[in-house]
Amino acid sequence: MSPKEQGVQIISAYDQGFKSTNGLDA
């Protein structure tokens, strides 16, 4: 896995967690 791919996965997971925490639809 390239650093770029890893970064995208981290951002995606953070974004999903942020929306989930705020009760927003993904």
Rosetta blueprint (number, residue, H / E / L):
1 M L
2 S L
3 P H
4 K H
5 E H
6 Q H
7 G H
8 V H
9 Q H
10 I H
11 I H
12 S H
13 A H
14 Y H
15 D H
16 Q H
17 G H
18 F H
19 K H
20 S H
21 T H
22 N L
23 G L
24 L L
25 D L
26 A L
